[in-house]
Each structure stands twice: as C-alpha cells, then as structure tokens.
C-alpha cells in the first residue's frame, strides 16, 4: 500500500513538473518572498532609526549646552586690577608728556631727593588698608620677584601682541611663574614700597607694549587690538617729532658748513692776489 502511494505521489509530481506554469510560479513566489523580506528589513531598520533619533538629538543638544571655552586675552576688554572701584583712590597718576605742568608735577615720584616720572598708576583705598589685587587681563605669569624692598615685590603677566601688565608694591603673592591666570583672579594684596613710600599701602599698576609704558587710563575697557590702534598715532607722532628734530639739527649745522666754505674761498682769493 505504501509503495503504491509513493508511486501515485511521484506520478503526480511528474505531472505537475511537466506543466509550463510551474517554474514561473515558483520563480514568482521566490521573488515575492525575497521582496517581502527586503521590505520587512527596511521597515525594521526605519523603526530603529526612529527610536535612535531622539537620542541623537539629545547628544546634539548636549554638545551645544557645553560651557564656552575661556575667552582669549586678545578679545577681553582690560579691567581695573582690583574690585570695588568706588573705594579706590589714585595716589600718583601716570606721567603724561601732553599733560599740563601741574598734572606732570603731581605725577612725579620723589626718591632719594630725585624726581622720577611715574610709569604707571598708584592705587590705594580710603583708610590706607590693603586690598586684593586682581589680573586685569587673562594671561601667563612670566615674572614673580619677591623681597624687593624698593618696588615692593613685582608680578608680570604676559598677554597677546607684546602687551604685559605689571603689578608692583604687592604682598601675599598668590601665583607663581608659569601660571595661567584668568581676568579677575586674585594674584596678591596691595603692599608698600620704598620707591613711593608717600603712597602708603598701594598698588603700582603698569601697562607696557614692547617694554614701553602706556597710560593705563587709555587701556581700560579696551581690547588689546583697540589699545594697539589707539597708540599707533602716538607712535607715528613720536617718530615724526624725532625726524623733525634730526632735520633741525642738520639745518643748524648747515650755516657752519657755509662759513667754512666761504672762508676757504676767501683764503684762495687772497692766495691768488698775492701770487
């Protein structure tokens, strides 16, 4: 019975295979299954992307919410080297060549019976108490000189484009050479110095560009680039004045040259007449 069933089954299969529509039907069914699988895979992948989307968005938002990097000193406006501006007083101002005679006299520092033009500004607070000295700009500490009785200890901070700020007459220094400081960081306390003993407890603050002192009053609330632009006309004027002085010196020398030439001509004429 089983053998007969097997024979019947094989005969039926042979009949089916002989039909022309069998192979196209199998092909179409395989293609349909394959296409269905591809569609299902794409839909599954699309679902995963939809789930992953909010996570990616959260990462992007997290990136934008990161704290901003420290502002470079070249784009910072220079601040006063201390806080509580309302309590500060100027003991000795910067010696300005264009200031009035009275202002220039008040900007002189007397030491050992000798007058010295003040190359910075000396700040103090009412009552003569000490106060915190802060960095006027972000930068790198390039010099810390302690035990200097004449200047009262010195801190020098380097900034962009050849600018440095100097803090003299300080004590209780909080920084070391090589430290990076941010604007407003406390670097020391105001102290005393022999150079300007009359000022008492104070801070002597200087701004220098390529080792040349600049009036700090012209630097506050300005970036390094703006300070550079403001001092360029002054530098050009000084250069023009120097050229003018040299020209005047040459003009003053020329009459003597003419006298020498005229005397030489007279001697020659006398020699010719004698001969």
DOLO-461177 format. One line per field, with one value per residue: residue number from 0; residue in three letters; x negated, y, z negated of N, C-alpha, C in turn. Coordinates in Angstrom, 1 decimal. Layout:
seq	c(NUM/...)
type	c(ALA/...)
n.px	c(X/...)
n.py	c(Y/...)
n.pz	c(Z/...)
ca.px	c(X/...)
ca.py	c(Y/...)
ca.pz	c(Z/...)
c.px	c(X/...)
c.py	c(Y/...)
c.pz	c(Z/...)
***
This chain:
seq	c(0/1/2/3/4/5/6/7/8/9/10/11/12/13/14/15/16/17/18/19/20/21/22/23/24/25/26/27/28/29/30/31/32/33/34/35/36/37/38/39/40/41/42/43/44/45/46/47/48/49/50/51/52/53/54/55/56/57/58/59/60/61/62/63/64/65/66/67/68/69/70/71/72/73/74/75/76/77/78/79/80/81/82/83/84/85/86/87/88/89/90/91/92/93/94/95/96/97/98/99/100/101/102/103/104/105/106/107/108/109/110/111/112/113/114/115/116/117/118/119/120/121/122/123/124/125/126/127/128/129/130/131/132/133/134/135/136/137/138/139/140/141/142/143/144/145/146/147/148/149/150/151/152/153/154/155/156/157/158/159/160/161/162/163/164/165/166/167/168/169/170/171/172/173/174/175/176/177/178/179/180/181/182/183/184/185/186/187/188/189/190/191/192/193/194/195/196/197/198/199/200/201/202/203/204/205/206/207/208/209/210/211/212/213/214/215/216/217/218/219/220/221/222/223/224/225/226/227/228/229/230/231/232/233/234/235/236/237/238/239/240/241/242/243/244/245/246/247/248/249/250/251/252/253/254/255/256/257/258/259/260/261/262/263/264/265/266/267/268/269/270/271/272/273/274)
type	c(UNK/UNK/UNK/UNK/UNK/UNK/UNK/UNK/UNK/UNK/UNK/UNK/UNK/UNK/UNK/UNK/UNK/UNK/UNK/UNK/UNK/UNK/UNK/UNK/UNK/UNK/UNK/UNK/UNK/UNK/UNK/UNK/UNK/UNK/UNK/UNK/UNK/UNK/UNK/UNK/UNK/UNK/UNK/UNK/UNK/UNK/UNK/UNK/UNK/UNK/UNK/UNK/UNK/UNK/UNK/UNK/UNK/UNK/UNK/UNK/UNK/UNK/UNK/UNK/UNK/UNK/UNK/UNK/UNK/UNK/UNK/UNK/UNK/UNK/UNK/UNK/UNK/UNK/UNK/UNK/UNK/UNK/UNK/UNK/UNK/UNK/UNK/UNK/UNK/UNK/UNK/UNK/UNK/UNK/UNK/UNK/UNK/UNK/UNK/UNK/UNK/UNK/UNK/UNK/UNK/UNK/UNK/UNK/UNK/UNK/UNK/UNK/UNK/UNK/UNK/UNK/UNK/UNK/UNK/UNK/UNK/UNK/UNK/UNK/UNK/UNK/UNK/UNK/UNK/UNK/UNK/UNK/UNK/UNK/UNK/UNK/UNK/UNK/UNK/UNK/UNK/UNK/UNK/UNK/UNK/UNK/UNK/UNK/UNK/UNK/UNK/UNK/UNK/UNK/UNK/UNK/UNK/UNK/UNK/UNK/UNK/UNK/UNK/UNK/UNK/UNK/UNK/UNK/UNK/UNK/UNK/UNK/UNK/UNK/UNK/UNK/UNK/UNK/UNK/UNK/UNK/UNK/UNK/UNK/UNK/UNK/UNK/UNK/UNK/UNK/UNK/UNK/UNK/UNK/UNK/UNK/UNK/UNK/UNK/UNK/UNK/UNK/UNK/UNK/UNK/UNK/UNK/UNK/UNK/UNK/UNK/UNK/UNK/UNK/UNK/UNK/UNK/UNK/UNK/UNK/UNK/UNK/UNK/UNK/UNK/UNK/UNK/UNK/UNK/UNK/UNK/UNK/UNK/UNK/UNK/UNK/UNK/UNK/UNK/UNK/UNK/UNK/UNK/UNK/UNK/UNK/UNK/UNK/UNK/UNK/UNK/UNK/UNK/UNK/UNK/UNK/UNK/UNK/UNK/UNK/UNK/UNK/UNK/UNK/UNK/UNK/UNK/UNK/UNK/UNK/UNK/UNK/UNK/UNK/UNK)
n.px	c(-0.8/-1.9/-3.9/-2.5/-1.2/-3.4/-4.2/-2.0/-2.2/-4.7/-4.1/-2.2/-3.7/-5.4/-3.6/-2.9/-5.3/-5.7/-3.9/-3.8/-3.5/-4.6/-7.3/-7.6/-5.7/-6.9/-9.2/-8.1/-6.9/-9.2/-10.5/-8.6/-8.7/-11.3/-11.3/-9.4/-10.8/-12.9/-11.5/-10.4/-12.8/-13.8/-11.7/-12.0/-14.5/-14.0/-12.3/-14.1/-15.8/-14.0/-13.7/-16.2/-16.6/-15.7/-17.6/-20.0/-19.4/-19.4/-22.1/-23.2/-22.0/-23.2/-25.9/-25.7/-25.1/-27.4/-29.8/-31.2/-34.4/-37.4/-37.7/-39.9/-42.7/-43.1/-40.7/-39.4/-38.2/-40.2/-40.3/-40.0/-42.7/-41.7/-38.8/-35.7/-35.5/-34.6/-35.7/-38.4/-41.3/-43.4/-46.7/-49.1/-49.4/-49.8/-52.7/-52.2/-53.4/-51.9/-50.3/-49.2/-51.4/-51.0/-49.7/-51.7/-53.6/-52.4/-52.5/-55.0/-57.5/-59.2/-62.3/-65.1/-65.8/-65.4/-63.6/-61.3/-59.6/-56.3/-55.7/-53.3/-50.2/-49.4/-47.4/-45.2/-43.2/-40.5/-41.3/-43.7/-44.0/-44.9/-44.2/-42.7/-44.5/-43.9/-44.0/-44.3/-43.9/-43.5/-46.2/-49.7/-51.8/-54.9/-56.9/-57.8/-58.8/-60.0/-60.7/-61.6/-62.5/-62.6/-60.7/-58.6/-57.9/-57.1/-54.9/-54.6/-52.5/-52.0/-50.5/-48.6/-50.1/-52.5/-51.9/-52.1/-51.2/-52.0/-52.4/-53.2/-54.6/-53.4/-52.1/-51.8/-51.7/-49.9/-50.4/-52.6/-55.6/-54.9/-52.3/-48.9/-46.6/-43.2/-41.2/-40.4/-41.2/-42.5/-45.7/-47.5/-48.1/-47.7/-50.6/-53.5/-56.2/-59.5/-60.1/-57.9/-57.1/-55.5/-52.9/-51.9/-50.1/-49.6/-48.9/-51.0/-50.4/-51.1/-51.0/-52.5/-53.8/-55.7/-57.8/-57.6/-56.1/-52.6/-49.9/-47.8/-45.1/-44.2/-43.7/-41.8/-38.8/-39.1/-40.0/-43.0/-43.6/-42.3/-43.6/-46.1/-45.5/-44.9/-47.4/-49.0/-48.8/-50.1/-52.7/-53.4/-53.5/-55.5/-57.6/-57.6/-58.2/-60.8/-62.1/-61.8/-63.3/-65.9/-66.1/-66.1/-68.5/-70.3/-69.8/-70.7/-73.4/-74.2/-74.7/-77.3/-78.8/-78.6/-80.0/-82.5/-83.0/-83.0/-85.1/-87.2/-87.1/-87.7/-90.4/-91.6/-91.3/-92.8/-95.3/-95.6/-95.8/-98.1/-100.0)
n.py	c(-1.2/1.2/1.5/1.8/4.2/5.9/5.7/6.8/9.4/10.3/10.1/12.1/14.4/14.4/15.0/17.5/18.9/18.8/20.6/23.9/26.2/25.9/26.4/29.2/30.0/29.2/30.7/33.3/33.2/32.9/35.3/37.1/36.4/37.1/39.9/40.7/40.1/41.9/44.4/44.1/44.1/46.7/48.3/47.5/48.5/51.2/51.7/51.3/53.5/55.6/55.2/55.8/58.4/60.5/60.1/60.8/63.5/64.4/64.1/66.0/68.3/68.3/68.8/71.4/72.6/72.6/74.2/77.4/78.0/79.3/82.8/84.4/86.5/88.4/89.3/90.3/93.0/95.3/95.3/97.0/96.6/95.6/95.1/96.6/99.4/101.9/102.4/103.0/105.1/107.3/107.6/108.4/109.6/108.6/109.7/111.9/113.1/115.0/116.2/118.9/121.3/121.2/118.7/117.1/117.6/116.5/113.9/113.0/111.0/111.1/110.1/109.5/112.2/112.7/113.3/111.2/110.4/109.0/105.8/104.3/103.8/104.6/103.0/103.1/102.5/104.1/104.9/103.6/100.8/97.4/95.6/93.3/92.4/92.0/90.2/92.1/91.3/88.2/85.8/84.8/84.2/85.6/86.6/86.7/88.5/88.6/90.0/92.5/95.4/98.0/98.3/96.9/94.2/92.3/91.4/90.1/89.8/88.2/89.0/89.0/90.0/91.3/92.7/93.5/93.3/94.9/94.5/96.1/96.8/94.9/92.3/89.1/87.2/85.2/83.7/81.9/81.8/81.0/80.2/80.1/82.6/83.9/86.6/88.8/87.0/86.7/87.8/88.8/90.9/94.4/96.4/97.9/100.2/101.3/103.1/104.7/105.6/107.5/107.0/105.1/102.1/100.5/99.8/99.6/99.9/98.9/99.2/97.8/97.9/96.2/96.7/99.4/101.9/102.5/104.8/103.6/104.5/104.9/102.4/100.8/99.0/98.4/96.3/94.4/94.7/97.1/98.9/98.8/100.0/102.6/103.5/103.6/106.1/107.8/106.7/107.1/109.9/110.5/109.4/111.1/113.5/113.0/112.7/115.3/116.7/115.7/116.8/119.5/119.7/119.1/121.3/123.3/122.8/123.4/126.2/126.6/125.0/126.5/128.8/127.7/127.0/129.5/130.8/129.3/129.9/132.7/132.5/131.3/133.3/135.3/134.1/133.9/136.6/137.5/136.0)
n.pz	c(0.0/-0.8/1.1/3.4/2.8/2.8/5.5/6.7/5.7/6.8/9.5/9.6/9.0/11.2/13.2/12.5/12.7/15.4/16.4/17.9/16.4/13.9/13.2/13.7/11.7/9.4/9.4/9.3/6.8/5.2/5.7/4.6/2.0/1.4/1.9/0.0/-2.3/-2.1/-2.2/-4.8/-6.3/-5.8/-6.9/-9.5/-10.1/-9.7/-11.8/-13.9/-13.5/-14.0/-16.7/-17.5/-16.8/-18.7/-20.7/-19.4/-18.9/-21.5/-22.2/-20.4/-21.5/-23.9/-23.2/-22.4/-24.8/-26.2/-28.4/-27.4/-25.9/-27.5/-27.3/-25.1/-25.8/-24.0/-23.1/-25.2/-27.1/-28.9/-32.4/-35.6/-38.0/-40.4/-42.6/-43.6/-42.8/-43.6/-46.1/-45.6/-45.3/-43.5/-44.1/-42.9/-39.6/-36.1/-34.4/-31.9/-28.9/-27.5/-29.3/-31.6/-33.2/-35.9/-36.3/-35.4/-37.4/-39.6/-39.0/-39.5/-41.1/-44.1/-45.1/-47.1/-47.0/-44.3/-41.3/-39.7/-36.7/-36.9/-35.8/-35.8/-37.4/-40.7/-43.0/-45.8/-48.7/-50.6/-53.9/-53.9/-54.0/-53.1/-50.0/-47.7/-44.9/-41.5/-38.3/-35.4/-32.8/-31.2/-31.1/-31.0/-33.8/-33.9/-35.4/-38.8/-41.4/-44.5/-47.8/-47.2/-48.2/-47.3/-45.0/-46.1/-45.7/-42.7/-40.1/-36.9/-34.1/-31.0/-27.9/-24.8/-21.6/-22.4/-24.8/-28.2/-31.7/-34.7/-38.2/-40.9/-44.3/-45.9/-48.1/-49.9/-47.7/-45.3/-43.1/-40.8/-38.8/-35.4/-35.8/-34.5/-34.4/-34.9/-33.9/-36.5/-38.5/-41.8/-42.6/-44.4/-47.3/-48.0/-48.9/-50.3/-49.3/-48.9/-46.9/-46.3/-48.9/-50.1/-49.2/-50.8/-51.7/-48.8/-45.3/-42.6/-39.3/-36.0/-32.4/-29.6/-26.3/-24.2/-26.0/-26.5/-28.4/-28.8/-29.2/-31.7/-31.9/-29.4/-28.5/-29.8/-29.6/-27.0/-24.2/-23.5/-20.8/-20.2/-21.9/-20.7/-18.3/-19.2/-20.2/-18.0/-16.4/-18.2/-18.4/-15.7/-15.7/-17.5/-16.1/-13.9/-15.2/-16.0/-13.6/-12.7/-14.6/-14.0/-11.4/-12.0/-13.4/-11.4/-9.8/-11.4/-11.4/-8.9/-8.3/-9.5/-7.9/-5.5/-6.3/-6.6/-4.0/-2.7/-4.0/-3.0/-0.3/-0.4/-1.4/0.7/2.7/1.7/1.7/4.5/5.2/4.0/5.3)
ca.px	c(0.0/-2.8/-4.6/-1.5/-1.0/-4.7/-4.2/-1.0/-2.7/-5.7/-3.4/-1.5/-4.8/-5.9/-2.6/-2.9/-6.5/-5.5/-3.1/-4.7/-3.3/-5.1/-8.6/-7.3/-5.0/-7.9/-10.1/-7.3/-6.8/-10.5/-10.7/-7.7/-9.2/-12.5/-10.9/-8.8/-11.9/-13.6/-10.6/-10.4/-14.1/-13.8/-10.8/-12.6/-15.6/-13.4/-11.9/-15.3/-16.3/-13.1/-14.0/-17.6/-16.6/-15.7/-18.9/-21.0/-19.0/-19.8/-23.5/-23.5/-21.7/-24.2/-27.1/-25.5/-25.0/-28.7/-30.3/-32.1/-35.9/-37.9/-37.9/-41.3/-43.0/-43.2/-39.3/-38.9/-38.5/-41.0/-39.6/-40.8/-43.4/-41.1/-37.4/-35.2/-36.1/-34.1/-36.6/-39.7/-41.7/-44.7/-47.7/-50.0/-48.9/-50.8/-53.3/-51.9/-54.1/-51.0/-49.5/-49.6/-52.5/-50.5/-49.5/-53.0/-54.3/-51.8/-52.8/-56.4/-57.7/-60.5/-63.1/-66.5/-65.9/-65.4/-62.2/-61.1/-58.2/-55.6/-55.4/-52.1/-49.2/-49.4/-46.1/-45.0/-41.8/-40.4/-41.7/-45.0/-44.0/-45.3/-43.1/-43.0/-45.0/-43.4/-44.6/-43.5/-43.6/-43.9/-47.5/-50.6/-52.7/-56.2/-57.8/-57.4/-60.0/-59.7/-61.8/-62.2/-62.1/-62.4/-59.5/-57.6/-57.6/-56.6/-54.3/-54.4/-51.7/-52.1/-49.2/-48.8/-50.7/-53.6/-51.4/-52.3/-50.7/-52.9/-51.8/-54.3/-54.2/-52.4/-52.5/-51.0/-51.6/-49.2/-50.7/-54.0/-56.0/-54.4/-50.8/-47.9/-45.5/-42.1/-40.9/-39.7/-41.8/-43.3/-47.1/-48.3/-47.4/-48.4/-51.6/-54.2/-57.5/-60.4/-60.1/-56.8/-56.7/-54.5/-51.6/-51.5/-49.7/-49.0/-49.3/-51.6/-50.0/-51.7/-50.7/-53.6/-53.7/-57.1/-58.6/-57.3/-55.0/-51.5/-49.0/-46.7/-43.8/-43.8/-43.6/-40.7/-37.5/-39.5/-40.7/-44.4/-43.6/-41.8/-44.7/-47.2/-45.1/-45.0/-48.7/-49.7/-49.0/-51.1/-54.0/-53.8/-53.8/-56.8/-58.6/-57.7/-58.9/-62.2/-62.7/-61.8/-64.5/-67.1/-66.1/-66.5/-69.9/-71.0/-69.7/-71.6/-74.8/-74.5/-75.4/-78.7/-79.4/-78.7/-81.1/-83.8/-83.2/-83.3/-86.5/-88.1/-87.1/-88.5/-91.8/-92.0/-91.4/-94.0/-96.5/-95.8/-96.2/-99.5/-100.8)
ca.py	c(0.0/2.4/1.6/2.3/5.6/6.6/5.7/7.8/10.7/10.6/10.4/13.4/15.4/14.5/15.7/19.0/19.5/18.9/21.8/25.0/27.3/25.5/27.1/30.7/30.3/29.1/31.9/34.5/33.1/33.2/36.7/37.7/36.1/37.9/41.3/40.8/40.1/43.2/45.4/43.9/44.6/48.2/48.8/47.3/49.5/52.5/51.8/51.6/54.9/56.4/55.1/56.3/59.8/61.4/60.0/61.6/64.9/64.7/64.3/67.3/69.4/68.3/69.4/72.9/73.1/72.6/75.6/78.0/78.0/80.6/83.9/84.8/87.8/89.4/89.9/90.8/94.4/95.3/95.7/97.5/95.5/95.4/95.2/97.7/100.7/103.1/102.6/103.2/106.4/107.4/108.3/109.0/109.3/108.3/110.9/112.1/114.3/116.0/116.8/120.2/121.3/120.8/117.3/116.4/117.7/115.6/112.5/112.7/110.3/111.5/109.1/110.0/113.6/112.7/113.2/110.2/110.3/107.7/105.0/103.6/104.5/104.0/102.9/102.8/102.6/105.0/104.3/103.0/99.4/96.6/95.1/92.2/92.8/91.0/90.2/93.0/90.5/86.8/85.7/83.9/84.9/85.4/87.0/86.9/88.9/88.9/90.5/93.7/96.5/99.3/98.2/96.3/92.9/92.6/90.3/90.5/88.9/88.4/88.9/88.9/91.1/92.0/93.5/92.9/94.2/94.8/94.8/96.4/97.1/93.9/91.3/87.9/86.8/84.0/83.0/81.5/82.0/79.9/80.1/80.8/83.3/84.4/88.0/88.9/86.2/87.4/87.4/89.3/92.0/95.7/96.5/99.1/100.2/102.5/104.0/105.6/105.4/108.5/106.5/104.1/100.8/100.8/99.0/100.3/99.2/99.4/98.5/98.0/97.3/96.0/97.3/100.8/102.1/103.2/105.2/102.6/105.1/104.8/101.0/100.2/98.8/98.3/95.1/94.6/95.3/98.5/99.6/98.9/101.1/103.9/104.0/103.8/107.5/108.4/106.2/107.8/111.3/110.5/109.1/112.3/114.5/112.6/113.1/116.8/117.1/115.4/117.8/120.8/119.6/119.2/122.7/124.1/122.5/123.9/127.5/126.5/124.5/127.6/129.6/127.0/127.1/130.9/131.1/128.6/130.7/133.9/132.2/131.0/134.5/136.1/133.5/134.3/138.0/137.6/135.5)
ca.pz	c(0.0/-0.9/2.3/4.4/2.5/3.2/6.9/7.1/5.4/7.8/10.7/9.5/9.1/12.6/14.0/12.1/13.2/16.8/16.7/18.2/15.5/12.6/12.9/13.5/10.5/8.3/9.5/8.8/5.3/4.5/5.8/3.7/0.6/1.3/1.8/-1.3/-3.3/-2.0/-2.8/-6.3/-6.9/-5.7/-7.9/-10.9/-10.2/-9.8/-13.2/-14.8/-13.3/-14.7/-18.1/-17.8/-16.5/-19.9/-21.4/-18.6/-19.2/-22.9/-22.1/-19.8/-22.4/-25.0/-22.7/-22.4/-26.2/-26.9/-28.7/-26.4/-26.2/-28.1/-26.3/-24.9/-26.3/-22.9/-22.8/-26.5/-27.5/-30.1/-33.6/-36.7/-38.7/-41.7/-42.6/-44.4/-42.2/-44.4/-47.2/-45.2/-45.0/-42.8/-44.8/-41.9/-38.3/-35.1/-33.9/-30.5/-28.3/-27.0/-30.4/-32.0/-34.0/-37.2/-36.3/-35.3/-38.7/-40.5/-38.5/-39.7/-42.3/-44.7/-45.9/-47.3/-46.5/-42.8/-40.8/-38.7/-36.1/-37.2/-34.6/-35.9/-38.3/-42.1/-43.6/-47.2/-49.2/-51.7/-55.1/-53.9/-54.2/-52.0/-49.2/-46.8/-43.5/-40.5/-37.0/-34.6/-31.6/-31.2/-30.5/-31.7/-34.7/-33.4/-36.4/-40.2/-42.1/-45.9/-48.6/-46.5/-49.1/-46.5/-44.3/-46.9/-45.0/-41.4/-39.3/-35.5/-33.3/-29.6/-27.1/-23.4/-20.8/-23.1/-25.9/-29.6/-32.8/-35.9/-39.5/-41.9/-45.6/-46.3/-49.1/-49.9/-46.3/-45.2/-41.9/-40.6/-37.4/-34.6/-36.0/-33.7/-35.2/-34.2/-34.3/-37.8/-39.6/-42.9/-42.4/-45.5/-48.0/-48.0/-50.0/-50.4/-48.6/-49.2/-45.7/-46.5/-50.3/-50.4/-48.8/-51.8/-51.2/-47.4/-44.1/-41.4/-38.1/-34.7/-31.1/-28.7/-24.9/-23.7/-27.1/-26.6/-29.3/-28.3/-30.3/-31.9/-31.8/-28.0/-28.2/-30.5/-28.8/-25.6/-23.9/-23.1/-19.4/-20.3/-22.5/-19.7/-17.3/-19.8/-20.4/-16.7/-16.0/-19.1/-18.0/-14.5/-16.0/-18.1/-15.0/-13.1/-16.0/-16.0/-12.3/-12.7/-15.4/-13.2/-10.3/-12.6/-13.7/-10.1/-9.3/-12.3/-11.1/-7.5/-8.3/-9.8/-6.7/-4.6/-6.8/-6.3/-2.5/-2.4/-4.4/-2.1/0.9/-0.7/-1.5/2.1/3.4/1.1/2.3/5.9/5.3/3.6/6.4)
c.px	c(-0.9/-3.5/-3.7/-1.3/-2.2/-4.6/-3.2/-1.5/-3.8/-5.1/-2.8/-2.5/-5.3/-4.9/-2.7/-4.1/-6.4/-4.7/-4.0/-4.6/-4.0/-6.3/-8.4/-6.6/-6.0/-8.8/-9.4/-7.2/-8.1/-10.8/-9.8/-8.2/-10.4/-12.2/-10.2/-9.8/-12.6/-12.8/-10.5/-11.6/-14.2/-12.9/-11.3/-13.7/-15.1/-12.9/-13.0/-15.8/-15.3/-13.3/-15.3/-17.6/-16.6/-17.0/-20.0/-20.7/-19.5/-21.3/-23.9/-23.2/-22.7/-25.5/-26.9/-25.5/-26.3/-29.1/-31.3/-33.5/-36.3/-38.2/-39.4/-41.5/-43.0/-41.8/-38.7/-39.2/-39.2/-40.2/-40.6/-41.5/-42.9/-39.5/-37.0/-35.8/-35.7/-35.0/-38.0/-40.0/-43.1/-45.6/-48.7/-49.6/-50.1/-51.3/-53.1/-52.6/-53.2/-50.1/-50.0/-50.7/-52.2/-50.3/-50.8/-53.8/-53.7/-52.1/-54.3/-56.6/-59.1/-61.1/-64.6/-66.7/-65.9/-64.0/-62.2/-59.7/-57.6/-55.2/-54.1/-51.1/-49.3/-48.0/-46.1/-43.5/-41.7/-40.6/-43.0/-45.1/-44.5/-44.0/-43.6/-43.4/-44.5/-44.0/-43.7/-43.1/-44.1/-45.3/-48.4/-51.6/-54.1/-57.3/-57.2/-58.7/-59.6/-60.9/-62.4/-61.6/-61.8/-61.1/-58.3/-57.1/-56.9/-56.0/-54.1/-53.6/-51.7/-50.8/-49.6/-49.5/-51.7/-53.2/-51.7/-51.6/-51.7/-52.2/-52.9/-53.7/-53.1/-53.0/-51.5/-50.7/-50.9/-49.5/-52.2/-54.3/-55.5/-52.9/-50.0/-46.8/-44.4/-41.8/-40.0/-40.2/-42.6/-44.7/-47.9/-47.4/-48.3/-49.4/-52.2/-55.5/-58.2/-60.4/-59.1/-56.2/-55.6/-53.1/-51.1/-51.2/-49.0/-49.5/-49.8/-51.3/-50.5/-51.1/-51.9/-53.4/-55.2/-58.0/-58.5/-56.0/-53.9/-50.6/-47.8/-45.3/-43.3/-43.6/-42.4/-39.5/-37.9/-40.2/-42.2/-44.5/-43.3/-42.9/-45.8/-46.8/-45.2/-46.4/-49.5/-49.9/-50.1/-52.5/-54.4/-54.2/-55.2/-57.9/-58.8/-58.5/-60.4/-62.9/-62.8/-63.1/-65.8/-67.2/-66.6/-68.0/-70.8/-71.0/-70.6/-73.1/-75.2/-75.1/-76.9/-79.4/-79.6/-79.8/-82.4/-84.1/-83.6/-84.7/-87.5/-88.2/-87.9/-90.0/-92.4/-92.2/-92.6/-95.3/-96.7/-96.2/-97.6/-100.4/-100.8)
c.py	c(1.3/2.6/2.2/3.8/6.4/6.7/6.8/9.2/11.2/10.9/11.8/14.5/15.5/15.2/17.2/19.6/19.7/20.1/23.0/26.1/27.1/26.4/28.6/31.0/30.2/30.3/33.1/34.4/33.4/34.7/37.5/37.6/37.0/39.4/41.6/40.9/41.4/44.4/45.3/44.4/46.1/48.8/48.6/48.3/50.9/52.7/52.0/53.0/55.9/56.4/55.8/57.8/60.7/61.3/60.9/63.1/65.3/64.9/65.6/68.4/69.5/69.0/70.9/73.4/73.1/74.0/76.1/78.0/79.3/81.6/84.3/86.2/88.9/90.0/90.3/92.3/94.5/95.9/96.3/96.4/95.3/95.5/96.3/99.1/101.9/103.4/103.0/104.7/106.3/108.2/109.1/108.6/109.0/109.6/111.0/113.3/115.4/116.6/118.2/120.1/120.9/119.3/116.5/116.5/116.7/114.1/112.2/112.0/110.7/110.4/109.5/111.3/113.7/112.5/112.2/110.3/108.9/107.0/104.1/104.5/103.8/104.2/102.6/102.9/103.5/104.3/103.7/101.5/98.6/96.1/94.1/92.8/91.7/91.2/91.1/92.3/89.1/86.7/84.7/84.7/84.6/85.9/87.2/87.2/89.4/89.5/91.7/94.9/97.8/99.3/97.6/95.0/93.2/91.3/90.9/89.4/89.2/88.2/88.9/90.2/91.9/92.9/92.8/93.9/93.9/95.2/94.9/96.8/96.2/93.0/90.1/87.4/85.4/83.2/82.7/81.7/80.8/79.7/80.8/81.4/83.8/85.8/88.0/88.0/87.0/86.9/87.8/90.3/93.3/95.8/97.9/99.0/101.4/103.5/105.1/105.4/106.4/108.0/105.5/102.7/101.0/99.7/99.9/99.5/99.8/98.6/98.8/97.3/97.3/96.8/98.8/101.0/102.9/103.6/104.2/103.2/105.0/103.3/100.3/100.1/98.7/96.9/95.4/95.2/96.7/99.4/99.8/100.0/102.5/104.4/104.2/105.2/108.2/108.0/106.9/109.2/111.4/110.3/110.4/113.4/114.2/113.0/114.6/117.3/116.9/116.4/119.1/120.8/119.7/120.6/123.6/123.9/123.2/125.3/127.5/125.9/125.6/128.5/129.0/127.2/128.5/131.3/130.5/129.4/132.0/133.6/132.0/132.3/135.3/135.4/133.8/135.7/138.2/137.0/136.4)
c.pz	c(0.0/0.5/3.4/4.1/3.0/4.8/7.4/6.8/6.4/9.1/10.8/9.7/10.5/13.5/13.7/12.7/14.7/17.2/16.9/17.1/14.1/12.3/12.8/12.1/9.3/8.3/8.9/7.3/4.6/4.5/4.8/2.3/0.4/1.1/0.5/-2.4/-3.3/-2.6/-4.3/-6.9/-6.9/-6.7/-9.3/-11.1/-10.4/-11.2/-14.2/-14.7/-14.0/-16.2/-18.4/-17.6/-17.7/-20.7/-20.7/-18.9/-20.6/-22.9/-21.5/-20.8/-23.5/-24.5/-22.8/-23.8/-26.9/-27.2/-27.7/-26.9/-26.8/-27.1/-26.3/-25.3/-25.2/-22.6/-24.1/-26.6/-28.8/-31.2/-34.6/-37.4/-40.1/-41.6/-43.6/-44.0/-43.0/-45.6/-46.9/-45.0/-44.3/-43.6/-43.9/-40.5/-37.3/-34.6/-32.4/-30.0/-27.8/-28.1/-30.7/-32.9/-35.4/-37.3/-36.2/-36.7/-39.7/-40.2/-38.7/-41.1/-42.8/-45.5/-45.9/-46.7/-45.0/-42.4/-39.6/-38.1/-36.4/-35.9/-34.7/-36.8/-39.7/-42.7/-45.0/-47.5/-50.4/-53.0/-55.1/-54.1/-52.9/-51.2/-48.3/-45.4/-42.6/-39.1/-36.1/-33.3/-31.9/-30.6/-31.3/-32.6/-34.2/-34.4/-37.8/-41.0/-43.5/-46.6/-47.9/-47.3/-48.3/-45.8/-45.0/-46.3/-43.7/-40.8/-37.9/-34.8/-31.8/-28.9/-25.6/-22.8/-21.6/-24.3/-27.2/-30.6/-34.0/-37.1/-40.5/-43.2/-46.2/-47.4/-49.1/-48.5/-46.2/-43.9/-41.8/-39.1/-36.6/-34.7/-34.9/-34.5/-34.3/-34.7/-35.6/-38.9/-40.6/-42.8/-43.6/-46.3/-47.9/-49.2/-49.9/-49.6/-49.1/-48.1/-45.9/-47.9/-50.7/-50.1/-49.9/-51.2/-49.8/-46.5/-43.0/-40.2/-36.8/-33.5/-30.2/-27.3/-24.4/-24.7/-27.2/-27.4/-28.6/-29.4/-30.5/-31.7/-30.4/-27.6/-28.7/-29.5/-27.3/-25.4/-23.5/-21.7/-19.4/-20.9/-21.5/-18.7/-17.9/-20.0/-19.1/-16.3/-16.9/-18.7/-16.7/-14.7/-16.6/-17.1/-14.2/-13.9/-16.0/-14.7/-12.1/-13.5/-14.6/-12.0/-10.8/-12.9/-12.4/-9.6/-10.1/-11.9/-9.7/-7.5/-8.6/-8.6/-5.6/-5.0/-6.4/-4.8/-2.1/-2.8/-3.5/-0.8/0.7/-0.8/-0.1/2.9/3.0/1.7/3.7/6.1/5.0/4.6/7.6)
***
